[in-house]
Amino acid sequence: MRTGQTNRQPPSRTDQRVLLTLDQVLAELGGSDGPLARSTWQGWQQKGLGPRVIKLPNGQVRVARDDLNAWLDGLTRDPVGR
């Protein structure tokens, strides 16, 4: 490093999306017996029942953390009788 130069970090982005891989989402949605089955996920997506996804140019799928949370919030129901 030259004299007078500082080691500058790029500014932090507070608007950066947190993207989850499909494996991360399946693990989170699964239970004690393992991750959610890919076939279940694919069925939800085909029926339009799953969370929004981002399909990358290489074919990989990502789910934004905010979209997954919003989808889960939409599934939340109060118990019957309360």
C-alpha positions in Angstrom: 0.0 0.0 0.0 1.3 3.4 -0.9 1.9 6.1 1.7 -1.2 8.2 2.2 -3.6 5.4 1.0 -6.0 3.8 3.4 -7.6 0.4 3.2 -11.1 1.5 2.2 -14.0 -0.9 2.5 -16.8 -0.5 0.0 -19.8 1.1 1.6 -22.1 -1.4 3.3 -25.5 -2.0 1.6 -28.4 -2.0 3.8 -30.7 -2.8 0.9 -28.9 -6.1 0.0 -31.3 -9.0 -0.4 -30.6 -12.2 1.6 -31.0 -15.0 -0.9 -31.5 -18.6 0.2 -30.7 -21.7 -1.8 -33.4 -24.2 -2.5 -31.7 -26.6 -0.1 -31.7 -24.0 2.7 -35.5 -23.4 2.1 -36.3 -27.1 2.1 -34.4 -27.6 5.3 -36.2 -24.7 7.0 -39.6 -25.9 5.9 -38.9 -29.5 6.8 -39.5 -31.1 10.1 -37.6 -33.3 12.6 -37.5 -36.1 10.0 -35.6 -34.1 7.4 -36.0 -31.4 4.8 -39.2 -30.9 2.8 -39.3 -33.2 -0.2 -38.4 -31.6 -3.5 -41.4 -33.1 -5.1 -43.6 -31.3 -2.6 -41.9 -28.1 -3.3 -42.2 -28.6 -7.0 -46.0 -29.4 -6.6 -46.5 -26.2 -4.6 -44.7 -24.2 -7.3 -46.7 -25.7 -10.1 -49.9 -24.9 -8.3 -48.8 -21.4 -7.4 -48.9 -22.2 -3.7 -45.3 -21.7 -2.8 -43.3 -18.6 -2.1 -42.0 -16.3 -4.9 -38.7 -17.6 -6.4 -35.8 -16.0 -8.3 -34.6 -18.2 -11.2 -31.0 -17.3 -12.0 -29.7 -17.5 -15.6 -27.9 -20.7 -14.8 -31.2 -22.3 -13.8 -30.6 -22.3 -10.1 -33.4 -21.2 -7.8 -33.1 -18.7 -5.0 -35.8 -17.4 -2.5 -35.4 -14.0 -1.0 -35.6 -14.2 2.8 -38.2 -11.4 2.9 -40.4 -13.3 0.3 -40.2 -16.6 2.3 -41.1 -14.7 5.6 -44.0 -13.0 3.9 -45.3 -16.3 2.5 -45.1 -17.9 5.9 -46.8 -14.9 7.5 -49.6 -15.4 4.9 -50.1 -19.0 6.1 -50.4 -18.0 9.8 -53.9 -18.6 11.2 -55.3 -18.0 14.6 -56.4 -21.1 16.5 -60.1 -22.0 16.1 -62.2 -20.6 18.9 -59.9 -17.8 19.9 
